[in-house]
Amino acid sequence: MLLSVSRCLLCVALSLVASLASAGEADLILPDVSTEMFMGVNGRDWLLGGLGVCALGLIFGLVMFFKLRNLPVHRSMHDISDLISETCKTYLTTQGKF
């Protein structure tokens, strides 16, 4: 009996300590990357260059998508594609609930 009471008190104490030490991503202090240099280039320029690469990848993906969308496809491959698409849609819907 005494052991179970002490375990309960320990659990309550740990939950109180955990709630006092809660911090989220909004509380993070981010450094100013524009003041740092990496291989002779400003940190902000590196980040903007990365965004440019992402934009080029997006454009490339869209061009390939529109080219491939209009090509003929075998019936069995179309059925598999629909199955994969529905599975992904169900997965994303389930994850969206959380």
Sequence and secondary structure as in RCSB ss.txt:
>XXXX:A:sequence
MLLSVSRCLLCVALSLVASLASAGEADLILPDVSTEMFMGVNGRDWLLGGLGVCALGLIFGLVMFFKLRNLPVHR
SMHDISDLISETCKTYLTTQGKF
>XXXX:A:secstr
 HHHHHHHHHHHHHHHHHHHT   GGG     GGG EETTEEHHHHHHHHHHHHHHHHHHHHHHHHHHHTS   H
HHHHHHHHHHHHHHHHHHHHHH 
